[in-house]
Every structure is written in structure tokens, then in C-alpha cells.
Amino acid sequence: MPRGPSEQDLKDALATYNMQKELCMKEGDKLGQAEAALAMSQIHVMAGKIEDARRLQNFLPMAKMHSAMAGANAEMAQGLYSELGAEKYSEQLKAAQTVLDMERVQWTAAYRGSTFDYNYQVG
């Protein structure tokens, strides 16, 4: 029975979307940047759940960076979609707000300005 994407799959997806977001930023493609940021926020949520489950097995506290980056990317997506037209992108704005409303994401709001190493090792 399929169990969903692996932690490595999520890491690879994050690296790909991060490169795409940076490329769109350089080219001034706000829609592409918003789409990449929204996808990254949702992937960070999934990766954070997997990482926290692994940390729990080792009696470690929950990690904060995936949830912080989920919030940072959701905020970015929300701002860009609002600039592009709130009525036209209402579903995307709702998806970004769903991420921002997550308790885990709110707990780590203070870390949203931190940098995230997308070359991290899965282990």
C-alpha cells in the first residue's frame, strides 16, 4: 500500500521549487514565484511532519525550520497572489492561509526570517 512521498522525495521537490522560485524572482515572474512559494509551503509542512516523527522516535523535541519555512513561503505566496489579484487567485490565497493558520506554523513564526539549507542530508 502506498504511503506517500518519502523524505528524500520531499527534499528533492523542495530543492527544485527553490531553484524555480529564485529563477522566477530574477526574471520578475510574480505568478511563477507565487506558485513555487505556495508549493514549497505545502511541501515543508509534509517534510516537517516526517522529520518530527523521526525525531520523536529518538526522544528529541520537534524541529522548527520546516514549519518556519512553510510559514515564510505561505506569506510570500499570499503577498504575491494579492498583488496579482485577490479575486482571481482566491483558491491559492485560501491554501496559503490554511498553512498560516496551522498551529505548528504559528509556533515558529519568529524563525521565518532564518535561512534554510536546501542541501540538507536526509537521515
HELIX and SHEET records of a PDB file:
HELIX    1   1 GLU A    7  GLU A   27  1                                  21    
HELIX    2   2 LYS A   30  GLN A   57  1                                  28    
HELIX    3   3 MET A   65  GLY A   85  1                                  21    
HELIX    4   4 SER A   90  LEU A  100  1                                  11    
HELIX    5   5 GLU A  103  TRP A  107  1                                   5    
HELIX    6   6 ALA A  109  TYR A  111  5                                   3    
END                                                                             
